[in-house]
């Protein structure tokens, strides 16, 4: 069975199937990469809870940066946020994001109970 949560015209906020919650791309507001990453991860936290999951159950995270020069700033926040011993598989690349002011977007797949 496939369960969709927060379904709109273009996408669902969460799609659950076979014990995995697929969370749609999240962004954050702010002037710096650190501010945007903090807000992005706050949104990820809320969706993980809504999906019946948690940071400890993340399987894979795909991160898109508008500029790879923000990689170190992203990791400052990321490294403090990920629970020790529960790092997901992760990829990080550079991409043109949906709006010029966006610096980061994250896509999360996580196990759920």
C-alpha positions as CSV (number, residue, x, y, z in Angstrom):
1,X,0.0,0.0,0.0
2,X,1.2,3.5,-0.8
3,X,0.2,6.3,1.6
4,X,0.5,10.0,0.5
5,X,0.5,12.8,3.0
6,X,0.1,16.5,2.1
7,X,-0.7,15.8,-1.5
8,X,-0.9,18.8,-3.8
9,X,-1.0,19.3,-7.6
10,X,2.8,18.8,-8.1
11,X,3.9,16.5,-5.3
12,X,3.2,15.0,-1.9
13,X,5.1,16.2,1.2
14,X,5.5,12.5,2.2
15,X,5.0,9.3,0.4
16,X,5.2,6.1,2.5
17,X,5.7,2.6,1.1
18,X,7.2,-0.6,2.3
19,X,8.6,0.9,5.5
20,X,10.2,3.9,3.8
21,X,9.1,7.5,4.0
22,X,10.1,9.6,1.0
23,X,10.2,13.3,2.0
24,X,9.9,15.9,-0.7
25,X,12.7,18.4,-1.1
26,X,13.0,21.0,1.7
27,X,14.5,24.4,1.6
28,X,15.0,27.1,4.2
29,X,14.9,30.9,4.5
30,X,17.8,33.1,5.6
31,X,20.7,35.1,4.3
32,X,23.5,32.6,5.0
33,X,24.0,28.9,4.2
34,X,23.9,28.2,7.9
35,X,20.6,30.0,8.4
36,X,19.0,28.2,5.5
37,X,20.4,24.9,6.5
38,X,19.0,25.3,10.1
39,X,15.6,26.1,8.8
40,X,15.7,23.4,6.2
41,X,16.5,20.8,8.8
42,X,13.8,22.1,11.1
43,X,11.3,21.4,8.3
44,X,12.9,18.0,7.8
45,X,12.5,17.2,11.5
46,X,8.8,18.1,11.4
47,X,8.1,15.9,8.4
48,X,10.1,13.0,9.9
49,X,7.8,13.2,12.9
50,X,4.7,13.4,10.7
51,X,5.9,10.3,8.8
52,X,6.4,8.4,12.1
53,X,10.2,8.5,11.7
54,X,13.2,10.4,13.2
55,X,16.7,11.5,12.5
56,X,18.0,8.1,13.7
57,X,16.0,6.4,11.0
58,X,17.2,8.4,8.0
59,X,18.4,6.1,5.2
60,X,19.5,8.5,2.5
61,X,19.8,12.3,2.1
62,X,20.4,14.1,-1.2
63,X,21.6,17.7,-0.8
64,X,21.7,20.2,-3.6
65,X,23.7,23.4,-3.1
66,X,23.3,26.4,-5.4
67,X,27.1,26.9,-4.9
68,X,29.6,24.3,-3.7
69,X,31.5,27.0,-2.0
70,X,28.8,26.7,0.7
71,X,29.8,23.1,1.4
72,X,31.7,23.8,4.6
73,X,29.0,26.1,6.0
74,X,26.4,23.4,5.3
75,X,28.5,20.8,7.1
76,X,28.9,23.0,10.2
77,X,25.2,22.8,10.7
78,X,24.7,19.2,9.4
79,X,27.4,17.6,11.6
80,X,25.8,19.1,14.7
81,X,22.3,18.0,13.6
82,X,22.9,14.3,12.7
83,X,22.8,12.0,15.7
84,X,26.2,10.3,16.3
85,X,26.2,6.8,14.9
86,X,23.2,7.4,12.7
87,X,24.6,9.2,9.7
88,X,22.6,8.4,6.6
89,X,24.0,7.6,3.1
90,X,24.5,11.1,1.7
91,X,25.2,12.8,-1.6
92,X,25.8,16.5,-2.1
93,X,26.0,18.2,-5.5
94,X,25.6,21.6,-7.1
95,X,22.4,22.5,-8.9
96,X,20.4,25.6,-10.0
97,X,17.6,25.7,-7.4
98,X,14.0,26.9,-7.9
99,X,14.5,30.5,-6.7
100,X,17.7,32.6,-6.9
101,X,17.8,33.3,-3.1
102,X,17.8,29.6,-2.2
103,X,21.2,28.1,-1.2
104,X,20.3,24.5,-0.2
105,X,17.6,21.9,-0.8
106,X,17.4,18.4,0.9
107,X,15.6,15.3,-0.1
108,X,15.3,12.6,2.7
109,X,14.3,8.9,2.6
110,X,13.8,7.4,6.1
111,X,12.5,4.2,7.6
112,X,9.4,4.4,9.7
113,X,7.5,2.2,12.2
